[in-house]
Amino acid sequence: MNNALRRIDLNLLVTLDALLAEHNVTRVAERLHLSQPTVSVQLAKLREIFGNPLLLPGPRGMRPTTRADELRKPLRNALKALEQAVAPSSPFDPAQADQTWRVAASDYGESTIVLPALAGLRTSAPGTRLAILELTPPALARQAEQGDIDLAFHISAEAPMNLRRRPMFTERYVLAGRVGHPRLKRRPTLAQFCKLDHAVVSPDGSGFHGVTDRELAKLGLTRRVALSVPHFLFLGAVLASTDLVAMVPARLARGNAMLQVTEPPIDVPGFEMLMLWHERIHRDPAHQWLREHIAKSVK
């Protein structure tokens, strides 16, 4: 089959399709904007390729052979499929879409990026589905390249360089504890801050050292980290029900009536959150729409 395809010029198949419809070389020439001799030459090539006369002279033009009749429908279907394959992408209509999108995010990314976009997504594209996968930073590039995920939300400092990126926002840290915490009635001094019992978020739940500790170390100081947890959601519950405090991203504490927030006595660098995707879907209309929708939803 492959050898046969190599012998055929696509233009010959277009001519054959027209000949099978018109049964007349002159009309085909007019239809395809070719000269009559050119169409005759192409018909001769087609007869050689198929080993069949295809069209025979008749009293009212030309009449197809049995082989030509057999070719008519599959040839028309094949040309239609090819036309659809090479046609420009049609505009994306979210109201009619039925895509399943896969997004990788931490619980922080879920809360600050996915959640604000979800209600609008359900309204604008009700036929779509969204799967949220656990963020696995070492696997992001491979997952995106293989099509296992469509988007990922991650900090710029750890984002793979070979993925497309769009900044979502820049985050800062605040000091948070339960409402009515006796040590957070006012901004603590640096010495008071170091004496508090702290909780931290560590991806594997076993780390007791973070960016705050690195900044303290520059000043020759340390703090007491009494608890390490893997998720921000659990951290919020811990802070609301104990006297532990934590340095948390401001967006997570915003609007949480169970938490009391104050500025920390030390300047801790924040981070930039990115939306990440692979080059293979960069120009896809559906993914372009999804990216724009999410970007507009984040505040």
N, C-alpha and C positions, 0 to 999 in steps of 0.2 A: 504494500500500500504506500509506504513511504517513497519507494522508487517511482511509483505512478504519480504521486503528488509533485515530485521534483520536476517532472516533465511538463507540468501544466502551468501555464501563465494564468494568473487570476483573471486577467482581462478576457482570456478565451472563454472562461466559464460565464462571465457576464454576457458575452456575445451569445453563447449557447443558450443561456436563459432567455434572452430576447428572441432568438430564432425559434425556440420552442413555443413562445407566446405569439409571435407574429406570422411565422411560416412564410416570410417574405424578406429577401435580402435587402431590397430597397428601403422598406419601412424600418428595418433594423438599423440600417445606416443612418437614416434620419433620426431615429430614436436615440442612438448612441453618439450622434454628431461625428460620424465617421464617413469616409468615402465608401461607395459600393464595392470597388475593388478590394479595399481593406477588409471588409466583412467577408468577401468571397475567399480571400487568402486565409482568414482566420477559420472559416468553415472547413477549408481543406486540411488545416492543421488539426482541427478537432476530429475529423474523420480518421486521420492517421493515428491519433492518440487512442481513440476508442476502437479502432479497427472495425468501424461501422459507418455506413453512409449518413446515418442520422436523419437527414432530410432528403427526400427524393422529389424530382420534378413531378408535378401533377397538373390537371386541367385548370385548377384554380389556385395557383401558387405551388407551394411545396407541402408535402405531407410527411409527418414524422414516421420513422421506423419504429418497430416494437421496442428496440433498445432505447430510442429517444424518449418514447412514452414512459419507460421505466425510470429514466433519469429526471423527468420533469419535476416531480414532487420533492424528492430528496435534494436536488440541486437548488430549488427555490428555498427550501428550509435552511440549507447550509448557507446560502448567500444572505438570508435574513439574519441568521445567527451571527454571521461575520459582520454585517452592518451594525448590529447592536453592540458587538464587542469593540468596534473601533469608533463608535459614536461618542461624542463628548458626554461626560457625566451629567445626568439630569440634576436639577436643583433638588436639594434635600427637603422633604416635607415632613417635619417632626410629627404632625398629626396623623400621618399614615405610616410612620416608621414602626418596624418590629424588631429592631436590633437588640442584641444582648451585649451590653458593655461590661468590661471587666476592669476594675480600678483597684490598684494597690495603695493602701494607706495605713498608717498607724492609727491608734484611737484618737490621737491628737488631730491628725489630718481628717479623720471621719467627722469629728466634732466641729472643726473650724472651716472646712472646705466642702466636704460632701453633704453634710446635713443642711447648710444654708441653701444648697442648690437643689435639694431633693424635691421640695414641694413644687417648685416651678417645673422641674423635669417631669413630674407626674402629671402636671396640668398640660404642658406643651406637647409631651410625647408619651401619651398614656399607654401606647402599645409596646413600648420598649421595656427592657428588663435591665437591672443593674446588679452586678455581683461585686461585692467588696472583698478583696483578698488581703490577707495579712501582709504587711510590708516586710520584704526580705531584702535589705539593701544589697548584699553581695550578688543577688540573683536578678536584680532589676534589668540590667542591660540584656541579659539572655532572655528573660521573660518577654520583654518588649520586642526583641528581634524575632522571636519564635511565634509571636502573636498570642501568647498566653495572657497578656494584659494589654489594654488599650491606653490607659493612663496610669501615672503614679504621682503621688504627692510626697515630696521629701525635701530635706534641708539642702541648701545649695552646697554646703561644705562637703557633703557626701554624695552628691548627684553624679552619675556616670557622665563623662564628658561626651560620649558618642550619642547621647539622646538629645532631641529637641527640648527646649525649655522655655517656660514663661513664668516670670515672677508673679506670685500671688499676693504676698505681703511681707513686711519685715516685722518680726515679733520681738518683744522685750520681756524681761522677767520682772515679776513683782514678788513681794514676800506675803504669803497667805497663811492664815490659820483660822480656827473656828471663830464664829461671832462671839464676842465677849471674852476672847483670850486675854488674860491679865497682862501679858507681855507685849501685846500689840495695840494697846490703847493709844500709843503714840509711836512714832518711828523710833526703833531701838538704836542705841549707839552701836558702833562696831564691836565693842567688847561684849555688850549684852547679846548681840546677834550671835556671836561665837559660842555663847553659853547656852543658847536654846537647843532643844532636841529637834533635829531636822529629819525629814524624810526626803528621799530622792527617787527619781524614776530612772531605772536602768533597764535596757532592752531585755537582758536575761534575768533580771531580778536579783543579781548578786553583786552589783557594783555599789560601792559606797563613796565614790569620788566622781565629781563632775566639774563643769565649767566654773561654778562658784568656788570650789576648792582650789582650782588653779589660780584664780584671782586672789584668793586669800593667801595662798602660798607665796605670791609675789611680795606680800607685805609681811611675810614671816608668821602668818597666823593659820590656825586650823579651827574647824568647827566640829561639833559632835553630830554624826549622822547615825541615827538610831534605827532607821528602817529604809530598806531598799525594795521597791516594787516595780513590776514590769509595765504597768499601765497607768495612764493619767486618770482614767475613770475611777479606779480603786483609790488612787491617791486622794482625790477629792473627798471620798467617803471617809478616809482615814483622818484627814484634816478636820472635817466637820464633827467628828466624834471623839477626838483626843486632843491633847495639848501639844501635839507635834506641829511643827511649822514646815513650810517648804517654799523654795523658790520655784514659782510656776510661771508658764507663759501667760501673759496678761489676758489673752482671749479666753482662756479656760476659766479664769476667775471672774470674768466680766459677767455681771448679771446673776451670779450665784449667791442667793440670799443666805446660804449657810456659811459663807466664808467672809472673813474680814481681811481686807487687803491694805497694805501700806508699802511705801517705797523702801527698798533695802538700803542699808547704810554703806553699801559697796556697789560700785559700778560693774555690772556683769554684762558682757557682750551678748546681744540677742542673736537672732538667726533669721535667714531669709527662707521662706517656703516657696518651692517651685512646683509647677505642673510639668510633668515629663512625658514624652511620647517618642515613638520611633519614626524615622524618616519615611518608612513604607506607608504610613497612614497620614502623613503630613497634609497631603492635598485632597484627602477623601472628604467629600461634602458633609457626610454624616458626622465624622470626627471633628471637622471644623466647627460645625454647629454645637456639638457637645462641649468643646473647649471654650467657645465664646459664652455659652450659657453658664458654665461653671465660673468663668472669670468675672462675669457680670454679677453673679450672686454673692461673691465674697466681699465683705466689707471690713 
